[in-house]
Amino acid sequence: MRPKLIAALLCLTVVGCAGQRVIPVPNERRVEAEASLKAAEGAGASRVPEAARHLEFARQQIADAERLLVEGEQEAAELRFMQADADADLAHALARSVPIQRQADRAVQQAESIRRGSQ
C-alpha cells in the first residue's frame, strides 16, 4: 500500500508542476524595446519635442520593467517592455515625420506668399 501511495503522490506532484504556467524572462521584449529606443535616438527623437516626450516615456518604462523583473513581476515587466517598444516606435516615427511636416508647411506658406504677390 505504501509504495502505491508514494507513487500516487509523486504523480500528482509531477502533474501539478507540469500544469503550472512558466513565464520566461522577457528578454525578447527587452531587446525589442531597447532596439526601438536606439533607433529613435538615432533618428534624432531627442531634438524633436513631440518625439522627445515619447522617448522619455520609453526610457522610463524600460527602467520600470527592469525594476519589476528584480521584484519577480515578470508579466508586468513584459507589459512595460511592450509599452516602451511602442513609445520608442512612436518617437522614431515622430522624429522622422514632424520635420517633414514642418518643411511642407513652410513650402505651402511660401507658395501662398508667392501667389499673393503675383496677384
ABEGO torsion letter per residue (X at the ends): XAAAAAAAAAAAAAAAAAABBBBBBBAAAAAAAAAAAAAAAAAGAAABAAAAAAAAAAAAAAAAAAAAAAAGBAAAAAAAAAAAAAAAAAAAAAAAAAAAAAAAAAAAAAAAAAAAAAX
